[in-house]
């Protein structure tokens, strides 16, 4: 399949899933099976670094969160960790912060956490490739560790461009490829040997935690993702690597 500008379309490719629809269905089912253990395993398997990565993301978009009346979407919100961090950062500005995911069990977990904080952040179930939102309606979109799982990256970028206002910002926090050779070797061993074993034992789905390192390996590197964002029309694209390049935060403006 090719995009409108003639370039090859890429997206997540789980083993055994032929085509974008099958890939999307596989990913939705996989996340549904591990939703109840998702937070525990995120913190455990990242040695709690995931909290730091998310905090850095919220810090980088704090200026938008401080705008009165800003409209924000945490896309692929999972269990709402980034959404809750943004709510905590907002203070008196009180922007409207929405959360969306295409996996219902994840949204159930998100709703539980949001309710426990006595917040009313609206949640809705939707595919990131076809959001039920008006064009040019959002000031900020955050995507933390979810963009990699889209069935079509270019279509996803086009859709996010559509719903952002002129001047709106996209922040993509995603796994990447470590740049230090020694760390890359250690990271490779951990992600392919330790992660599936521990993740499988706790969640009951070794398949899910075997998909994780495979999906990271297939995902574009930081420079390539930045180029894809530029090709989709985003301006002032920049990225910063964290934890020796294991994670990268990309920012782009409509």
C-alpha positions in Angstrom: 0.0 0.0 0.0 1.2 3.5 -0.8 0.4 6.9 0.7 -1.0 9.9 -1.2 2.6 11.1 -2.0 3.6 7.7 -3.4 5.8 6.6 -0.5 5.5 3.1 1.0 3.2 2.8 3.9 4.5 1.2 7.1 2.9 0.2 10.4 3.1 -2.4 13.1 3.5 -6.0 11.8 2.8 -8.6 14.5 3.7 -12.1 13.5 0.8 -13.9 11.8 -1.2 -10.7 11.2 -1.6 -10.2 7.4 -2.6 -6.6 6.6 -3.4 -3.5 8.5 -6.9 -4.6 9.8 -5.5 -7.9 11.1 -2.5 -6.1 12.7 -4.9 -3.6 14.4 -7.1 -6.4 15.7 -4.1 -8.4 17.0 -2.7 -5.3 18.9 -6.1 -4.5 20.4 -6.6 -8.0 21.7 -3.0 -8.2 23.0 -3.3 -5.0 25.1 -6.8 -6.1 26.3 -5.2 -9.3 27.8 -2.5 -7.5 29.7 -4.4 -4.4 30.8 -4.7 -5.4 34.4 -0.9 -5.9 34.8 0.1 -3.1 32.5 1.2 -0.5 35.1 3.0 -2.9 37.3 5.0 -4.3 34.4 5.8 -0.9 32.9 7.4 0.2 36.2 9.0 -3.1 36.9 10.5 -3.8 33.5 11.7 -0.2 33.0 13.2 0.0 36.5 10.8 2.9 37.0 12.4 4.9 34.3 9.0 5.1 32.5 7.9 7.6 35.1 10.9 9.9 34.3 10.3 9.6 30.5 6.6 10.6 30.9 7.5 13.4 33.3 9.9 14.8 30.7 7.2 14.7 28.1 4.8 16.6 30.2 7.6 19.1 31.1 8.2 19.8 27.4 4.6 20.6 26.7 3.9 22.6 30.0 3.6 25.9 28.1 0.5 24.6 26.2 -1.0 23.1 29.4 -0.7 26.5 31.0 -2.9 28.1 28.3 -6.4 28.9 29.5 -8.9 27.0 27.4 -6.4 24.7 25.7 -7.7 21.5 24.3 -5.5 18.5 24.7 -5.7 14.8 23.7 -3.6 12.0 25.2 -3.9 9.5 22.4 -3.3 5.8 22.9 -3.7 6.8 26.6 -3.5 3.3 28.0 -4.1 3.5 31.7 -3.9 7.3 31.7 -0.5 7.8 33.3 0.4 10.8 31.0 -3.1 12.2 31.2 -2.9 12.2 35.0 0.5 13.8 34.9 -0.8 16.6 32.7 -3.8 17.1 34.9 -1.4 17.4 37.9 0.7 19.9 36.0 -2.1 22.2 34.9 -2.9 24.0 38.1 -5.4 26.9 37.6 -5.3 26.9 33.8 -7.7 24.0 33.6 -7.4 22.9 30.0 -9.7 20.3 28.6 -7.7 17.0 28.6 -9.2 14.1 26.7 -8.0 10.5 26.7 -8.5 8.0 23.9 -7.5 4.4 23.3 -8.9 1.7 21.0 -8.5 -1.0 23.6 -11.6 -1.0 25.9 -10.0 -2.9 28.9 -7.2 -0.2 29.0 -9.9 2.5 29.1 -11.6 0.7 32.0 -8.3 0.8 33.9 -7.8 4.5 33.0 -11.3 5.3 34.2 -10.7 3.6 37.5 -7.5 5.7 38.1 -9.1 9.0 37.0 -12.1 8.4 39.3 -9.8 7.6 42.2 -8.3 11.1 41.7 -11.8 12.6 41.6 -11.1 13.9 38.1 -13.5 14.1 35.2 -11.2 13.9 32.2 -13.4 12.6 29.3 -12.3 9.2 27.8 -13.4 7.8 24.5 -12.7 4.6 22.6 -11.5 5.2 19.0 -8.9 4.2 16.4 -6.1 6.7 16.1 -6.3 6.4 12.4 -9.9 7.8 12.3 -10.6 10.0 15.3 -14.2 11.3 15.9 -12.9 14.8 16.3 -13.3 18.0 14.2 -10.5 19.2 12.1 -8.3 21.9 13.7 -9.8 21.3 17.2 -6.8 20.5 19.4 -3.8 22.5 20.8 -1.8 19.5 21.8 -1.7 15.7 21.2 0.5 13.4 23.3 1.2 9.8 22.3 3.3 7.8 24.8 4.4 4.4 23.7 1.4 4.0 21.4 2.4 5.3 18.0 4.6 2.3 17.4 1.5 0.1 17.5 -0.4 1.9 14.8 -1.2 -0.1 11.7 -0.2 2.7 9.4 2.2 5.4 10.6 1.7 7.8 7.8 -2.0 7.6 8.0 -1.7 8.2 11.8 0.4 11.3 11.2 -2.0 12.6 8.6 -4.9 12.2 11.1 -3.1 13.9 13.9 -2.2 16.8 11.6 -5.9 17.0 10.7 -7.2 17.4 14.2 -4.5 19.8 15.4 -5.1 23.5 15.2 -2.6 25.6 13.2 0.3 26.0 15.7 -0.7 22.9 17.6 1.9 20.5 18.8 2.4 16.7 18.6 4.5 15.0 21.2 5.5 11.4 20.5 7.3 9.5 23.2 8.4 6.2 21.9 11.0 3.4 22.2 13.9 3.8 19.9 17.3 2.2 19.2 20.1 2.7 21.7 23.1 4.6 20.2 25.8 3.3 22.6 27.0 -0.2 21.3 27.6 -1.6 24.8 24.3 -0.4 26.1 22.6 -1.6 22.9 23.9 -5.2 23.4 22.8 -5.2 27.1 19.4 -3.7 26.1 19.0 -6.4 23.3 19.7 -9.2 25.7 17.3 -7.8 28.3 14.5 -7.1 25.8 14.6 -10.5 24.0 15.4 -12.8 26.9 14.4 -11.3 30.3 11.4 -9.1 29.3 9.4 -11.9 27.6 10.1 -14.3 30.5 9.2 -11.8 33.4 6.4 -10.1 31.4 4.9 -13.5 30.5 5.0 -14.9 34.0 3.3 -11.9 35.5 0.8 -11.0 32.8 0.1 -14.6 31.6 0.9 -13.5 28.0 4.4 -14.2 26.9 3.3 -13.4 23.4 2.6 -9.8 24.4 6.1 -9.3 25.8 7.7 -11.0 22.9 5.9 -8.6 20.6 7.3 -5.6 22.4 11.0 -6.0 21.5 10.1 -7.2 18.0 8.0 -4.1 17.5 10.8 -1.8 18.7 13.3 -3.4 16.4 11.0 -2.8 13.4 10.1 0.7 14.4 11.8 3.7 12.6 14.8 5.1 14.4 14.7 8.6 15.9 16.0 10.3 12.7 13.7 8.4 10.4 10.6 9.1 12.5 11.5 12.8 12.5 11.7 12.6 8.7 8.3 10.9 8.5 6.9 13.7 10.6 8.4 16.4 8.3 7.1 14.5 5.3 3.6 14.6 6.8 3.8 18.3 7.0 5.0 18.9 10.6 7.3 21.9 11.1 10.0 22.6 13.7 10.4 18.8 14.2 12.9 18.0 16.9 13.7 15.0 19.1 15.7 14.2 22.2 17.0 10.8 23.2 16.7 9.5 26.7 18.4 6.6 28.5 21.2 6.2 25.9 18.7 6.3 23.1 16.4 3.6 24.3 13.6 6.1 24.2 13.1 9.3 22.1 10.7 12.2 22.5 9.7 13.8 19.2 8.0 17.2 19.0 6.4 18.7 15.8 4.2 21.7 15.1 1.4 22.1 12.6 
